[in-house]
Amino acid sequence: MTLTVLIARFTAVGMIIFGLSHFLMAGLWSELLSPLRERKSGGLLLGAISLPFGLVIILGHNIWVWGLPLIVTVLGWLITLKCTIYLLVPWAHRRAMPTQRQMARSLRFAGGLMVLLGALAAYDAFFCRQQ
């Protein structure tokens, strides 16, 4: 199995698991993330935790061909961009994150979208790619 396929599979399975968790446990995720929204330095933690995942994706799966593999590549670049902004402008997360009142609904929507995109990426990574 190539490194590219491994990264695609890792990302797809991670998207499905995190997406299900966000969808099913939106209230708990909201409880976890709300204090970070209130802190000016909350973006530092969010960026530091997620940046390695985005970098692994863009360094090992930088495939710019129209089709399902593009899901993983674009996700990697979006994660890296978001984390870079949070690390350089740590209070930027306050504008991006919804308020406590809207957070659970936003997390459910994001979770559903992650499951859908993760399922498409998993189909591609497990069934369409050469081993």
Buried (B, 14 or more C-beta within 10 A) or exposed (E): EEEBBEBBBBBBBBBBEBBBBBBEBBEEBBEEBBEBBEBEEBBBBBBEEBBEBBBBBBEBBEBEEEEBBBBBBBBBBEBBEBBBBBBEEBEBBBEEBBEBEEBBEBBBEBBBBBBBBBBBBBEBBEEEBEE
